Amino acid sequence: MSHGRAPRRRFTLLAAPLAAAALALTLTACDSGDKTSGGGDTNFVTGNSGIATAPKGERADAPELDGETVDGKQLDLADYKGKIIVLNAWGSWCAPCRLEAKYFKQVAEATKDKGVQFVGINTRDNSKSNALAFEKSHETPYPSFYDRTGKLLLRFPKGTFRLQSIPSTVVIDRDGKLAARFVGPMDDTDLHKMLDPLIAEK
């Protein structure tokens, strides 16, 4: 009899803390490299590429993001008003983040003159020195917020495109609306598939 109840007891003990810490777990998780759907907690469309998009006119407002960067400067996303903003959540401890870094550098430089601004959100790095070493190693050409505890990630409203794991990427359109999301590491092809339609929007 007792051995039949064991699985239920084990599930009960684990389920409550897992549910309570669900957000924290997703923020600390680092994807294995598999590309997953970006639709997640939204009602928007996810294409074959795994990129979730929202039609113009149905996009939620992006959250206000401001704070200190990895290199100790102050950054406010509002300073990039009118630009397309690519937000990428990353950590120096995350292997897929290291793999995608060169593609983010390439596309950030290629689209800069088209009104696109890349911004990183470094999270779960206990030391700024690790994050700085990452940026130096990958020659990252854009700023990153230093968000050690994930507070900035929590500013994204439920039911919208959120940076829900590491790595994940959200794109904000020229009107300050959340337009697209991808969960997992990206390459240059993925980034262009996400950005090119927004660049073409009038």
Disulfide bonds with the S-S distance in Angstrom:
Cys30-Cys94 2.35
